[in-house]
Amino acid sequence: MTAAPTGIGARVKRTEDQRFLTGRGRYVDDLALARPTYAYFLRSPHAHAKIRSIDTAAAAAMPGVVRIFTGKDTAEAKVGSLICGWVVKDKDGNPHKAPGHPPIAVDTVRYVGDTVAMVVAETASQARDAAEAIKVDYQVQPACVDLARALDKGAAQVHPEAPGNLCYDWEIGVKADVEAAFAKAAHVTKLDLVNNRLIPNAMEPRAAAADYDAGTGQYTLWSTSQNPHVLRLILSAFVLGIPEHKLRVVAPDVGGGFGSKIFCYADETLVVWAAPRVGRPIKWTAERNESFQTDAHGRDHVTHAELALDKDGKFLALKVETIANMGSYLSTFSTAVPTYLYATLLAGQYTTPLIYANVKAAFTHTAPVDAYRGAGRPEATFVIESIVSKAAAELKIDPAELRRRNFIPSTAFPYQTPVALQYDSGNYPPIIDEATKVSDYKGFEGRRAEAKSRGKLRGIGFSSYIEACGLAPSQVIGQLGGGVGQWEAAQIRFNPTGNVQVLTGSHSHGQGHETTFAQIVSDKLGVPLEQIEVVHGDTATTPFGMGSYGSRSLAVGGSAIMKAADKIIAKGKKIAAHLLEASVADIAFENGTFKVAGTDKAVPLGQVVFAAYVPHNYPITEVEPGMDENAFYDPANFVYPAGTQVCEVEIDPETGTTEIVSFTAIDDFGNIINPMIVEGQVHGGIVQGVGQALLENAVYDKSSGQLISGSFMDYTMPRADDVPSFKVGYKVTPCPHNPLGVKGCGEAGAIAAPAAVMNAVRDALGPLGVRDVPMPATPLAVWQTIQGAQRKAAE
Amino acid sequence: MSISVSMTVNGKAVSGKVEARTLLVQFLRENLSMTGTHVGCDTSQCGACVVHVDGQSVKSCTMLAVQAEGAKVMTIEGLAPSADKLHPMQEAFRDNHALQCGFCTPGMVMSAVDMVKRHNYQLDEATVRRELEGNLCRCTGYHNIVKAILAAAPAMKAAGV
């Protein structure tokens, strides 16, 4: 493929930027609806309580109140339970425990933020004022909040359907084989980790608006969704019973998602359900404190891992025991995250021949936990890359060298791991070579000594991650318990005047599809970029698709566009053959022109398109008129981006403050369509990973279950002065099984960074005898660790 | 109880009726339907709502509409000199891919313009990072925002804005 100025490989400036830069983006809350009403949700102030009674009389009499709904109303109307779309089977083959999740709590609230009532009023302020006047008589119950203790006897129970708070007890690998390998190991490294709980915090709070047309029976939901078709499917088939063709879901401009906007939430369900009952459109936009309380959170694992090595530092076996938090109710894809998106990645970039993982998923009285940027893969990478660096430190082997010794060799692809996945392609040694070069790893000890002379502790950390993304063969997903297909759809629709609409089932909420997808079409069909419009995010206009998550848009959605473009070319050749009076076999297509091979006879695509719409001189008996092609693409495998990050930190032992002084990321994303956009994805991912490592922590009070880190004043979001500028680079091994040769880039930064940063912090504190620091390594945590080490040294 | 309020927004005289508690950002978004200014939090941390009031950057969620009585307000919609020409800061954001989802962008751009002017068009990376303390972005990791602001400073000086 040649890199045209606007084609594949070009750093094209984004076409969507004009509207965002001039304040003309259209997000859900910007929507102007005729005669709107506004919803406010009264939320539980308790982590666990019985609802004895709800008195809405005073609230209903407040100014502007239109309607108030409680769980009694939704139960009477037989509103369905919010669903979890992935069935994980436990060790014995039984499906996970799936307690109901009513959109409004009926008799029990199970987390701070659980929905208790919905107030609809003339203005948002009136709805909120009225909600304050609702009297709820709660009988407060003990809450289970501490994940490490959630499965213990005596823990407060979240659901009667899930005794002992156990959602499932799942395993992968053969335990006995792994134990046998450990028995023969020359060295065993052991590690206990807590993967801290995170709150996604897309900058645009979730929002939903719904309208019902009583004349046609048509519902419209505008939602901050990453996957409007999937949301429609869930609401139609499982929760509200609205026929799918009578529900239109529009996800217009969406202000970031990071996973949190994949799921079907109570709020958007309720505005749709209530719209015909109110008889007017209903708008709702979360306040940030609601986002903190009710967006699905991420991560939250407690893990014990052990790595067995032989005398040469070759990995023999890995075993991992994890307790994963599901929160109070199962969110849409929650069960898959700590199993098929986590334990299947535990081979990392290494030849570890034997792996066993046991994952117990626990219910707690906290917000639901689900996919957040990386979803399971950051957790896996944190385990592997932490334990590999710890083993290197214990064995006094250079951490880069220990990694190199265990990398899957480039000649071994496709490579079957012991945990189900077959890696399609990769070449890891040149990546770490480049990363050590760019980060000047050789010069590190000099920098450490120089820092020491200033009283600072300097450390360096590696993280070599693998990711399985671009989900994935639908058949495999089905076998693993997934409830949906994982293909993507595209439509390329030429208009008679020659410009093009590209309709995709993917959704862009910051990733720049409008530009990247247009580049693909421009490159493939030779149409100028400005004549291509990418359309997404509306079930009424776009083909059914699975949306955007798991770094799938380009690998799967882009591939569907390529397939549709192939169909355009194939059809165009037949028309061109007619126009040029040649045989179809002799027609070649390049740079937007059909040519008769070996002659100067040619006809541009635009002319062929026009002939297709005005078929006066046209092979009408053999070829249908029009130029509008659909394609569905089901991937043959996951894609496997991989890379190495190197983080260098400097710690002030007096304050415990960690400064990231240098950060390098070298990635293999396969072929790259727009390097500018890819780099942006890497930067953003890294900072979310740095945030997890140093700053962010969702904290519930262990006795009351109150969310302590419930605002931007309490939950530390990374700010510009918390991070440096980054050094990013690429190595390319094209994906062998999709037509673009691409792998995903959206999550890589967030997957690798926590381990890179934490390994650097551990390395900095290593000379003090410290082996581990809790994540996030806040100044307090680091300072306490240093104090503890100094006390121990003094004893 | 409603109060009349009048101000100039992007060079145009506007007025409306508000509650005493109505925030400036609500007045802009709801009364004037100028939805370019965004609300990303409820604690004045995120900076998505930054506008200029009498030439200074202000978080419009931290100011009551009535406090802006008689003021000259400029929002993201009024920054570009014309429909087909962007302000140098907007141009620099586009050139440097300093925005992804676009939600924090209006506040970022308005803060950045004010930052450049307050520093007399002389900025270095550390200063830009420190000055962005009041603006959160979840997409870009700030790398390209910092680059854009550093690139815009001389461009603004050259353009005399």
Interface residues (C-beta under 8 A of the other chain):
Chain A: K13 R14 E16 D17 Q18 R19 F20 L21 T22 G23 R24 G25 R26 Y27 D29 D30 A32 S125 N201 A202 M203 E204 P205 D253 V254 G255 G256 F258 T285 E287 R288 N289 H509 G510 Q511 G512 M676 I677 E679 G680 H683 G684 G685 I686 V687 Q688 S711 F712 M713 M717 P718 R719 A720 D721 V723 S725 F726 G749
Chain B: E19 R21 R29 S33 M34 T35 G36 T37 H38 V39 G40 C41 D42 T43 Q45 C46 A48 T75 I76 E77 L79 A80 L86 Q90 F93 R94 D95 H97 L99 Q100 C101 G102 F103 C104 T105 P106 V109 E125 A126 V128 R129 R130 L132 E133 N135 L136 C137 R138 C139 T140 G141 Y142 H143 N144 I145 V146 K147
